[in-house]
């Protein structure tokens, strides 16, 4: 069992390491593309007097900051679980997604403010050089290609952080499209098109950033997964042999993985070891049928929690065993008494040696004492006397 567990853990760690390596490779490609585009946009923008192209270059520069954040988060997020981080370091990706969302929202708001100011001073806008239009088109093509590549990698790795970075590239592509339309319109004499388009792009970027930040924040405050997925997990647990009912099923996300807590109800009269086996079987089934699930914590109940609450004032095992010893007197027990807490009452199974069971008179006298004690007790429901006939 321990060898299988260590092998599974090693395989999972290897998968996480490979996932992190692929995420960093994709991010490095994004870094190189953004560096080239930033330098070209700013240089051509200054040469052609296209302030919108310079601003778009600065926007591209913000992508570089995001890329380095992604590389840091993916590297830290791939670290295995340790004593201080028993669930791993996946929340680094969530935090990076939150920061990237805030950056997008800030950039979008900046576009809106800049566009509003330029719309109020159209006559002051300088004449543009046609080179600005060609640079805007090259930027548009590069950004759109980068978006499609990054999104494909993000979906394959199921990484919300890479999804955020991919949409950041798409936001840049949209802004580059508007810059190209604006520059083209300005060259044709429609000078208001550039700031108007910039305002539209600013709103798009602001909305996308707000959505990414909102989703990351939902994960950080442990919002549950989609109700349909919860229903599927519940069905998997309920289908486990020995599980009577499932309640208090809770879920939360850890980057691209899911953590699950569940209470399962089993027969009150089975052994502790069998109840533990049922819980382990339920845990294994969930992890097998739902690959996104990182860990499952299964709590075993023998009754509904409302019923269990009514029995919390019942005596503990030590007091009950002492009471049973008093009833039995000099009669030895062949095995430890088995206690069942059922609702607000207690049931006991007492195993007697075979020679005591063979004496009918002594057994009848003991049965009479037990019946009288149960009838007078406020918490005993039943004390069963069993005879051990084999080792």
C-alpha positions in Angstrom: 0.0 0.0 0.0 2.7 2.5 0.9 4.7 1.6 -2.2 1.6 2.3 -4.4 0.9 5.6 -2.6 4.5 6.7 -3.0 4.5 5.7 -6.7 1.2 7.6 -7.3 2.6 10.7 -5.5 5.8 10.5 -7.6 3.8 10.3 -10.8 1.7 13.2 -9.8 4.7 15.3 -8.9 6.3 14.4 -12.3 3.1 15.5 -14.1 3.1 18.8 -12.2 6.8 19.4 -13.1 6.1 18.7 -16.8 3.0 21.0 -16.6 5.1 23.8 -15.1 7.9 23.3 -17.7 5.4 23.6 -20.6 3.8 26.7 -19.0 7.1 28.4 -18.7 8.1 27.5 -22.3 4.9 29.1 -23.6 5.5 32.1 -21.4 9.0 32.6 -22.7 7.7 32.6 -26.2 5.2 35.3 -25.1 8.1 37.3 -23.5 10.2 37.2 -26.7 7.2 38.3 -28.9 6.2 41.1 -26.5 9.8 42.4 -26.3 10.1 42.6 -30.1 6.7 44.2 -30.5 7.3 46.7 -27.7 10.5 48.0 -29.2 9.1 48.2 -32.7 5.8 49.9 -31.6 7.5 52.6 -29.5 10.2 53.3 -32.1 7.8 53.5 -35.1 5.2 55.4 -33.0 7.8 58.1 -32.1 9.0 58.2 -35.7 5.5 58.5 -37.2 4.1 60.8 -34.5 1.5 58.1 -33.6 0.8 58.5 -29.9 -1.7 55.8 -30.0 1.0 53.4 -31.3 3.3 54.5 -28.5 0.5 53.9 -26.0 -0.2 50.5 -27.5 3.5 49.7 -27.1 3.4 50.6 -23.4 0.4 48.4 -23.2 2.5 45.6 -24.7 5.1 46.4 -22.1 2.6 45.6 -19.4 2.3 42.1 -20.9 6.0 41.6 -20.1 5.3 42.3 -16.5 2.5 39.8 -16.6 4.7 37.2 -18.3 7.3 37.4 -15.6 4.6 37.1 -13.0 3.3 34.0 -14.7 6.7 32.4 -14.8 7.3 33.1 -11.1 3.8 31.8 -10.2 4.0 28.6 -12.3 7.4 27.8 -10.9 6.3 28.3 -7.3 3.0 26.6 -8.0 4.7 23.4 -9.2 6.5 23.0 -5.9 5.3 19.8 -4.0 3.3 20.0 -0.9 5.2 20.6 2.3 4.6 21.0 6.1 3.5 24.6 5.8 1.6 24.1 2.5 -0.1 20.7 2.9 -2.3 21.3 -0.2 0.5 22.4 -2.4 1.3 25.8 -3.9 -1.4 26.1 -6.5 -2.8 29.3 -5.1 0.3 31.1 -6.5 -1.4 30.7 -9.9 -4.7 32.1 -8.5 -2.9 35.1 -7.0 -1.1 35.8 -10.3 -4.5 35.6 -12.1 -5.9 38.1 -9.7 -3.0 40.5 -10.2 -3.2 40.1 -14.0 -6.9 40.9 -13.9 -6.2 44.0 -11.9 -3.5 45.1 -14.4 -6.0 44.5 -17.3 -8.6 46.6 -15.5 -6.1 49.4 -14.8 -4.9 49.4 -18.4 -8.5 49.5 -19.7 -9.4 52.4 -17.4 -6.3 54.2 -18.7 -7.4 53.7 -22.3 -10.8 55.1 -21.5 -9.4 58.2 -19.8 -6.9 58.8 -22.6 -9.5 58.4 -25.3 -11.9 60.8 -23.5 -9.1 63.4 -23.4 -8.2 63.0 -27.1 -11.8 63.2 -28.2 -11.9 66.7 -26.6 -8.9 67.9 -28.5 -9.1 66.5 -32.1 -7.6 69.6 -33.7 -4.5 69.2 -31.6 -3.7 65.7 -32.8 -0.6 65.6 -35.1 -0.5 64.2 -38.6 0.4 60.6 -38.9 3.0 58.8 -41.1 1.7 55.7 -43.0 4.4 53.6 -41.3 2.2 53.7 -38.2 -0.6 51.8 -40.0 1.8 49.0 -41.1 3.2 48.6 -37.7 -0.3 48.4 -36.2 -1.2 45.7 -38.6 2.0 43.7 -37.8 1.3 44.1 -34.1 -2.3 42.9 -34.7 -1.2 39.8 -36.5 1.5 39.0 -33.9 -0.8 39.5 -30.9 -3.6 37.4 -32.4 -1.2 34.5 -33.2 0.2 34.7 -29.7 -3.3 34.6 -28.2 -4.3 31.5 -30.1 -1.1 29.7 -29.1 -1.3 30.7 -25.5 -5.0 29.7 -25.2 -4.3 26.3 -26.7 -1.6 25.6 -24.2 -3.7 26.9 -21.3 -6.6 24.7 -22.2 -4.4 21.7 -22.5 -2.8 22.3 -19.1 -6.2 23.5 -17.6 -4.3 26.6 -16.2 -6.5 29.6 -15.3 -3.3 31.7 -15.0 -2.3 30.9 -18.6 -5.9 31.6 -19.7 -5.6 35.0 -18.1 -2.3 35.7 -19.9 -3.7 34.5 -23.2 -6.7 36.8 -22.9 -4.3 39.6 -22.1 -2.7 39.0 -25.5 -6.2 39.0 -27.1 -7.0 42.3 -25.4 -3.8 43.7 -26.9 -4.8 42.3 -30.3 -8.1 44.1 -30.0 -6.5 47.3 -29.0 -4.1 47.0 -31.9 -7.0 46.5 -34.2 -8.6 49.6 -33.0 -5.3 51.5 -33.2 -5.0 50.3 -36.9 -8.6 51.4 -37.7 -8.0 54.7 -35.9 -4.7 55.3 -37.7 -6.3 54.4 -41.0 -9.3 56.6 -40.4 -7.0 59.5 -39.4 -5.0 59.0 -42.6 -8.3 59.2 -44.5 -9.4 62.4 -42.6 -11.7 60.8 -40.0 -9.7 61.9 -37.0 -12.3 61.0 -34.4 -12.1 57.2 -35.2 -8.9 56.7 -33.4 -9.9 58.0 -29.9 -13.4 56.5 -30.3 -12.0 53.1 -31.0 -9.5 53.4 -28.2 -12.5 54.1 -25.8 -14.2 50.9 -27.0 -11.1 48.8 -26.5 -10.5 50.4 -23.1 -14.0 49.2 -22.1 -13.3 45.7 -23.4 -10.0 45.4 -21.5 -11.6 46.8 -18.3 -14.4 44.3 -18.5 -12.1 41.4 -19.2 -9.7 42.4 -16.3 -12.7 42.7 -13.9 -13.9 39.3 -14.9 -10.5 37.6 -14.4 -10.0 39.3 -11.1 -13.5 38.4 -10.0 -13.0 34.7 -10.8 -9.6 34.6 -9.0 -11.1 36.3 -6.0 -13.9 33.7 -5.9 -11.3 31.0 -5.8 -9.3 32.7 -3.1 -12.4 32.8 -0.9 -13.1 29.1 -1.5 -16.1 29.4 -3.7 -17.5 25.9 -4.6 -17.2 24.4 -8.1 -20.0 24.4 -10.6 -23.3 22.8 -9.2 -23.3 20.2 -12.1 -19.8 19.1 -11.2 -20.8 18.8 -7.5 -23.8 16.7 -8.5 -21.5 14.3 -10.4 -19.2 14.0 -7.5 -22.1 13.3 -5.2 -23.3 10.6 -7.5 -19.9 9.0 -7.5 -19.7 9.0 -3.7 -23.3 7.7 -3.4 -22.5 4.8 -5.8 -19.8 3.5 -3.4 -20.7 0.1 -1.9 -21.6 0.6 1.8 -22.5 4.3 1.5 -26.1 4.9 2.6 -26.2 8.6 2.2 -24.0 11.6 1.4 -24.3 15.0 3.1 -22.3 18.2 3.7 -20.5 17.7 0.4 -18.2 20.8 0.0 -15.8 21.7 -2.8 -13.2 24.4 -3.4 -10.6 25.1 -6.1 -6.9 25.1 -5.9 -5.7 26.6 -9.2 -6.7 23.9 -11.8 -7.5 21.3 -9.1 -10.5 20.7 -6.8 -10.5 19.8 -3.1 -13.6 17.8 -1.8 -15.0 17.3 1.7 -17.9 14.9 2.3 -19.8 13.2 5.1 -21.0 9.7 4.3 -23.4 7.6 6.3 -22.8 3.9 6.8 -24.5 1.2 8.8 -24.2 1.9 12.5 -23.4 -1.7 13.4 -20.4 -2.3 11.1 -16.8 -2.3 12.5 -14.6 0.8 12.5 -12.2 -0.9 10.1 -15.0 -1.6 7.6 -16.3 2.0 7.9 -12.7 3.2 7.2 -12.5 1.0 4.2 -15.8 2.4 2.8 -14.4 5.9 3.2 -11.2 5.0 1.4 -13.1 3.4 -1.4 -15.3 6.5 -1.8 -12.1 8.7 -1.9 -10.5 6.5 -4.5 -13.6 6.4 -6.7 -13.8 10.2 -6.7 -10.2 10.7 -7.6 -10.5 8.1 -10.4 -13.7 9.4 -11.9 -12.9 13.1 -11.5 -9.2 13.8 -12.6 -9.4 17.4 -11.6 -9.9 16.4 -7.9 -6.6 16.7 -6.0 -7.8 15.3 -2.6 -10.9 14.1 -0.9 -11.6 14.2 2.8 -14.3 11.7 3.8 -15.9 11.8 7.3 -17.8 8.7 8.3 -21.2 9.1 10.1 -23.5 6.3 11.4 -26.5 8.6 11.6 -27.7 12.0 10.4 -25.8 14.8 12.1 -29.0 16.1 13.7 -29.5 12.7 15.4 -25.9 12.5 16.5 -26.2 15.8 18.3 -28.9 14.4 20.6 -26.6 11.7 21.8 -23.6 13.8 22.8 -24.5 13.6 26.5 -24.4 9.8 26.6 -21.7 8.2 28.8 -18.4 7.3 27.2 -16.9 3.9 26.8 -15.0 3.8 30.0 -18.1 4.5 32.1 -20.2 2.0 30.2 -17.7 -0.8 30.4 -17.4 -0.3 34.1 -21.2 -0.5 34.3 -21.2 -3.7 32.3 -18.5 -5.2 34.6 -20.8 -4.4 37.5 -23.7 -6.3 35.9 -21.6 -9.3 35.0 -19.9 -9.5 38.3 -17.4 -12.4 38.4 -18.3 -13.5 34.8 -15.3 -12.9 32.5 -15.7 -11.5 29.0 -14.4 -13.5 26.1 -13.8 -10.3 24.1 -14.1 -6.5 24.6 -17.7 -5.3 24.6 -18.9 -3.8 21.4 -20.9 -0.6 21.9 -23.3 1.0 19.4 -24.4 4.6 19.9 -27.8 4.7 18.1 -29.6 8.0 18.4 -29.9 8.9 22.1 -29.5 5.3 23.3 -26.7 2.8 23.6 -26.6 -0.9 22.6 -24.0 -3.4 23.8 -22.8 -6.8 22.6 -21.2 -8.8 25.4 -19.3 -12.0 24.5 -19.3 -14.7 27.2 -17.1 -17.8 27.4 -18.7 -21.0 26.2 -18.7 -22.7 29.6 -20.8 -19.9 31.1 -23.3 -20.3 28.3 -23.6 -24.0 28.9 -24.9 -23.4 32.5 -28.6 -22.7 31.9 -29.3 -21.6 35.4 -26.5 -19.1 35.6 -27.3 -17.8 32.1 -30.9 -17.3 33.0 -30.0 -15.4 36.2 -27.6 -13.1 34.2 -30.3 -12.5 31.6 -32.8 -11.4 34.3 -30.2 -9.0 35.8 -29.5 -7.5 32.3 -33.2 -7.0 31.5 -33.8 -5.3 34.8 -30.9 -3.0 34.4 -31.8 -2.0 30.8 -35.4 -1.4 31.9 -34.3 1.0 34.6 -31.6 2.8 32.6 -32.4 6.1 30.7 -29.8 5.4 28.0 -29.4 1.6 27.6 -31.5 0.3 24.6 -30.2 -3.2 24.6 -27.5 -5.4 26.0 -27.0 -8.6 23.9 -25.4 -11.6 25.5 -23.4 -13.6 22.9 -21.8 -17.0 23.4 -18.3 -17.6 22.0 -18.1 -21.2 20.8 -14.8 -20.9 18.8 -11.6 -19.0 19.2 
